[in-house]
Amino acid sequence: MSHDRADAVELASDETGLAPDGFPERCPYGPEQALDKHYYPQPRD
């Protein structure tokens, strides 16, 4: 795990109260989706 990702997961965990192991190892979205301001992911079942 990169140092930057570890820092981001720690901050997100602190902010949300979610466990760090609940965050995905890799971003589940491609660059096009991540940069598209109109893209909104569908909820997971």
DSSP file (Angstrom, degrees, kcal/mol; ACC not computed):
  #  RESIDUE AA STRUCTURE BP1 BP2  ACC     N-H-->O    O-->H-N    N-H-->O    O-->H-N    TCO  KAPPA ALPHA  PHI   PSI    X-CA   Y-CA   Z-CA
    1    1 A M              0   0    0      0, 0.0     2,-0.0     0, 0.0    24,-0.0   0.000 360.0 360.0 360.0 133.2    0.0    0.0    0.0
    2    2 A S     >  -     0   0    0      1,-0.1     4,-2.5     4,-0.0     5,-0.2  -0.341 360.0-120.5 -70.6 154.7    1.4    3.4   -0.9
    3    3 A H  H  > S+     0   0    0      1,-0.2     4,-2.3     2,-0.2     5,-0.2   0.899 113.9  52.4 -60.8 -41.7    2.1    5.9    1.8
    4    4 A D  H  > S+     0   0    0      2,-0.2     4,-2.4     1,-0.2    -1,-0.2   0.909 110.3  47.5 -62.5 -42.5   -0.4    8.4    0.2
    5    5 A R  H  > S+     0   0    0      2,-0.2     4,-2.9     1,-0.2     5,-0.2   0.916 110.0  52.6 -66.3 -41.8   -3.1    5.8    0.1
    6    6 A A  H  X S+     0   0    0     -4,-2.5     4,-2.2     1,-0.2    -1,-0.2   0.910 110.7  47.8 -59.9 -41.8   -2.5    4.8    3.7
    7    7 A D  H  X S+     0   0    0     -4,-2.3     4,-2.5     2,-0.2    -1,-0.2   0.917 112.2  49.5 -63.6 -43.1   -2.8    8.4    4.7
    8    8 A A  H  X S+     0   0    0     -4,-2.4     4,-2.7     2,-0.2    -2,-0.2   0.908 111.4  48.4 -64.0 -42.3   -6.0    8.9    2.7
    9    9 A V  H  X S+     0   0    0     -4,-2.9     4,-2.7     2,-0.2    -1,-0.2   0.910 111.3  50.6 -64.8 -41.4   -7.6    5.7    4.2
   10   10 A E  H  X S+     0   0    0     -4,-2.2     4,-2.4    -5,-0.2    -2,-0.2   0.927 113.0  45.4 -62.0 -44.7   -6.7    6.8    7.7
   11   11 A L  H  X S+     0   0    0     -4,-2.5     4,-2.5     2,-0.2    -2,-0.2   0.923 114.4  47.9 -65.0 -44.1   -8.2   10.3    7.1
   12   12 A A  H  X S+     0   0    0     -4,-2.7     4,-2.5     2,-0.2     6,-0.4   0.901 111.9  50.4 -63.8 -40.7  -11.3    8.8    5.5
   13   13 A S  H  X S+     0   0    0     -4,-2.7     4,-2.4    -5,-0.2     5,-0.3   0.928 112.2  46.6 -62.9 -46.0  -11.7    6.3    8.4
   14   14 A D  H  < S+     0   0    0     -4,-2.4    -2,-0.2    -5,-0.2    -1,-0.2   0.905 115.9  46.1 -61.8 -41.9  -11.4    9.0   11.0
   15   15 A E  H  < S+     0   0    0     -4,-2.5    -2,-0.2     1,-0.2    -1,-0.2   0.869 123.9  30.8 -71.4 -37.8  -13.8   11.3    9.2
   16   16 A T  H  < S-     0   0    0     -4,-2.5    -2,-0.2    -5,-0.2    -1,-0.2   0.680  95.9-127.5 -97.0 -19.8  -16.5    8.6    8.5
   17   17 A G     <  +     0   0    0     -4,-2.4     2,-0.2     1,-0.3    -3,-0.1   0.530  64.4 136.4  80.3   5.9  -16.1    6.3   11.5
   18   18 A L        -     0   0    0     -6,-0.4    -1,-0.3    -5,-0.3    -2,-0.2  -0.575  63.9 -99.6 -85.6 150.7  -15.8    3.4    9.1
   19   19 A A    >   -     0   0    0     -2,-0.2     3,-2.0     1,-0.1     4,-0.2  -0.422  27.1-125.1 -67.0 141.1  -13.1    0.7    9.6
   20   20 A P  G >  S+     0   0    0      0, 0.0     3,-1.5     0, 0.0    -1,-0.1   0.818 108.8  61.9 -57.1 -32.3  -10.0    1.1    7.4
   21   21 A D  G 3  S+     0   0    0      1,-0.3     4,-0.1     4,-0.0    -2,-0.1   0.543  89.9  71.2 -75.5  -2.9  -10.4   -2.4    6.0
   22   22 A G  G <  S+     0   0    0     -3,-2.0    -1,-0.3     2,-0.1    -3,-0.0   0.545  79.7  90.5 -85.2  -8.3  -13.7   -1.4    4.5
   23   23 A F  S <  S-     0   0    0     -3,-1.5   -14,-0.0    -4,-0.2   -10,-0.0  -0.701  87.2-106.4 -90.2 140.5  -12.1    0.8    1.9
   24   24 A P        -     0   0    0      0, 0.0    -1,-0.1     0, 0.0    -2,-0.1  -0.252  15.4-130.7 -65.5 152.1  -11.2   -0.8   -1.4
   25   25 A E  S    S+     0   0    0      1,-0.1     2,-0.3    -4,-0.1    -2,-0.0   0.853  93.9  25.0 -67.2 -35.9   -7.6   -1.6   -2.3
   26   26 A R  S    S-     0   0    0      0, 0.0    -1,-0.1     0, 0.0     0, 0.0  -0.925  98.2 -92.4-128.8 153.8   -8.0    0.1   -5.7
   27   27 A C        -     0   0    0     -2,-0.3    -2,-0.0     1,-0.1     0, 0.0  -0.477  29.8-147.6 -63.1 128.5  -10.4    2.8   -7.0
   28   28 A P  S    S+     0   0    0      0, 0.0     2,-0.4     0, 0.0    -1,-0.1   0.483  74.2  77.7 -79.2  -0.2  -13.4    1.0   -8.5
   29   29 A Y  S    S-     0   0    0      2,-0.0    -2,-0.1    12,-0.0     0, 0.0  -0.858  76.8-127.4-113.8 144.2  -13.8    3.7  -11.1
   30   30 A G     >  -     0   0    0     -2,-0.4     4,-2.6     1,-0.1     5,-0.2  -0.320  36.4 -98.7 -77.6 167.9  -11.9    4.3  -14.3
   31   31 A P  H  > S+     0   0    0      0, 0.0     4,-1.9     0, 0.0     5,-0.1   0.872 123.0  54.9 -57.1 -38.9  -10.4    7.7  -15.1
   32   32 A E  H  > S+     0   0    0      1,-0.2     4,-0.7     2,-0.2    -3,-0.0   0.918 112.0  43.0 -62.8 -42.4  -13.3    8.7  -17.3
   33   33 A Q  H >4 S+     0   0    0      1,-0.2     3,-0.7     2,-0.2     6,-0.2   0.921 112.8  52.0 -68.6 -44.0  -15.8    8.0  -14.5
   34   34 A A  H 3< S+     0   0    0     -4,-2.6    -1,-0.2     1,-0.2    -2,-0.2   0.821 115.4  41.7 -63.4 -31.1  -13.7    9.7  -11.8
   35   35 A L  H 3< S+     0   0    0     -4,-1.9     2,-0.8    -5,-0.2    -1,-0.2   0.523  90.8  97.9 -95.1  -6.4  -13.4   12.9  -14.0
   36   36 A D    X<  -     0   0    0     -4,-0.7     3,-1.4    -3,-0.7    -4,-0.0  -0.742  57.3-161.9 -87.2 110.7  -17.0   13.0  -15.2
   37   37 A K  T 3  S+     0   0    0     -2,-0.8    -1,-0.2     1,-0.3    -4,-0.1   0.645  90.5  53.3 -69.1 -12.2  -18.9   15.4  -13.0
   38   38 A H  T 3  S+     0   0    0     -3,-0.0     2,-0.3     2,-0.0    -1,-0.3   0.505  84.5 104.5 -97.5  -6.6  -22.2   13.9  -14.2
   39   39 A Y    <   +     0   0    0     -3,-1.4    -6,-0.0    -6,-0.2     0, 0.0  -0.602  43.6 177.0 -78.5 131.4  -21.3   10.3  -13.4
   40   40 A Y        -     0   0    0     -2,-0.3    -3,-0.0     0, 0.0    -2,-0.0  -0.961  26.9-127.0-134.4 117.6  -23.0    9.0  -10.3
   41   41 A P        -     0   0    0      0, 0.0     3,-0.1     0, 0.0   -12,-0.0  -0.250  23.3-115.1 -65.4 149.4  -22.3    5.3   -9.3
   42   42 A Q        -     0   0    0      1,-0.1     0, 0.0     0, 0.0     0, 0.0  -0.567  38.9 -97.3 -79.2 145.9  -25.2    3.0   -8.7
   43   43 A P        -     0   0    0      0, 0.0     2,-0.3     0, 0.0    -1,-0.1  -0.320  38.0-120.5 -61.8 145.3  -25.6    1.6   -5.1
   44   44 A R              0   0    0      1,-0.1     0, 0.0    -3,-0.1     0, 0.0  -0.628 360.0 360.0 -85.4 148.2  -24.2   -1.8   -4.5
   45   45 A D              0   0    0     -2,-0.3    -1,-0.1     0, 0.0     0, 0.0   0.469 360.0 360.0 -76.1 360.0  -26.5   -4.6   -3.4
